[in-house]
């Protein structure tokens, strides 16, 4: 008999800055680590973000999340989904980037010092295999 642990990939906690995209609801969720990273680098509390993308990017897989003021062009309000996460609507972003996933998908977020924003590559979703490989480090 071989006993295995049942793991629901969607509910795995990540100890890295990550975002979750739910295409059905057109929502982006920043996990606690991603929001903390943006706050640390931004230097002050903000409840609004700008979503940036590179029009010259052929693959249209990369976008950035930048904390902003409510008056900033394209500013979107961050909703508090829980005490640790923030979420916002990204329906217009999903129309311009190459995102074809129908399931809720998570991606690592890194910080781009030049743009002063979190960088997300939708071409590299986080999987259990990714986690197993990186947990060994």
C-alpha positions in Angstrom: 0.0 0.0 0.0 1.3 3.5 -0.9 -0.1 6.4 1.1 -0.1 9.8 -0.5 -0.9 13.2 0.9 -3.8 14.9 -0.9 -2.7 18.4 -1.8 -5.0 21.0 -3.2 -2.6 23.2 -5.4 -4.9 26.2 -5.2 -4.7 26.4 -1.4 -1.0 26.0 -1.0 0.6 28.8 1.0 3.5 30.5 -0.7 6.2 32.3 1.3 7.1 34.5 -1.7 5.5 37.5 -3.3 2.9 36.1 -5.6 -0.3 37.2 -7.4 -3.3 35.1 -8.3 -5.4 35.8 -11.4 -8.9 34.6 -11.6 -9.9 35.2 -15.3 -13.5 34.3 -14.8 -14.0 37.1 -12.3 -11.3 39.4 -13.8 -9.7 39.7 -10.4 -6.0 39.9 -9.4 -5.1 39.1 -5.8 -1.8 40.2 -4.2 -0.7 37.8 -1.4 0.6 39.1 1.9 4.2 39.0 0.7 3.5 40.8 -2.6 1.6 43.6 -0.9 4.3 43.9 1.8 7.0 44.2 -0.8 5.1 46.9 -2.7 4.5 48.8 0.6 8.1 48.5 1.6 9.5 49.8 -1.7 6.8 52.5 -2.1 7.5 53.8 1.4 3.9 54.6 2.4 0.5 53.0 2.7 -1.6 53.1 -0.4 -4.9 51.5 -1.4 -4.6 52.2 -5.1 -2.5 50.6 -7.9 -1.7 51.3 -11.5 -1.4 48.3 -13.8 1.3 48.8 -16.4 2.2 46.8 -19.5 4.7 47.1 -22.3 3.0 47.7 -25.7 6.2 46.7 -27.5 6.3 43.3 -25.8 5.6 40.8 -28.6 4.5 38.0 -26.2 2.3 40.2 -24.1 3.0 38.1 -21.0 4.5 40.7 -18.6 2.8 43.4 -16.6 3.6 45.5 -13.6 1.7 46.5 -10.5 2.6 49.9 -9.0 1.2 51.5 -5.8 -0.3 54.9 -6.7 -2.4 57.8 -5.4 -6.1 57.8 -6.1 -5.6 60.8 -8.5 -3.0 58.9 -10.7 -4.1 58.1 -14.2 -5.5 54.6 -14.5 -5.6 54.2 -10.7 -7.6 51.2 -9.4 -8.7 50.8 -5.8 -7.4 47.8 -3.9 -10.1 45.9 -2.0 -9.2 44.2 1.2 -10.1 40.6 0.6 -8.7 39.5 4.0 -6.3 41.1 6.5 -3.4 39.8 4.5 -4.4 40.1 0.8 -5.5 42.8 -1.6 -7.5 42.4 -4.8 -8.5 44.6 -7.8 -10.3 44.3 -11.1 -8.1 43.6 -14.1 -10.7 43.1 -16.9 -9.0 45.6 -19.2 -5.6 44.1 -18.6 -6.9 40.6 -19.6 -7.9 42.0 -22.9 -4.4 43.3 -23.8 -2.1 40.6 -22.3 -1.7 37.1 -23.6 -3.6 35.3 -20.8 -5.6 32.2 -21.9 -5.9 30.3 -18.6 -9.5 29.5 -17.6 -8.6 28.4 -14.1 -7.3 30.5 -11.2 -3.6 30.7 -11.7 -0.7 32.0 -9.5 2.5 33.8 -10.6 5.6 34.9 -8.8 6.0 38.7 -8.4 9.4 40.3 -8.4 10.3 43.9 -7.9 11.4 46.1 -10.8 13.5 48.9 -9.3 13.5 50.9 -12.5 9.7 51.1 -12.8 9.3 50.9 -9.0 6.6 48.3 -9.4 6.0 44.6 -9.0 6.7 42.6 -12.1 4.5 39.6 -13.1 5.3 37.2 -16.0 2.1 35.3 -16.9 4.2 32.9 -19.1 5.5 31.3 -15.9 2.7 30.1 -13.6 3.6 28.7 -10.2 3.0 24.9 -9.9 3.6 22.3 -7.3 6.7 21.2 -9.2 8.0 24.8 -8.9 7.4 24.8 -5.2 9.0 21.4 -4.7 12.1 22.5 -6.6 12.4 25.8 -4.7 11.6 24.4 -1.2 14.8 22.3 -1.5 17.0 25.4 -1.8 
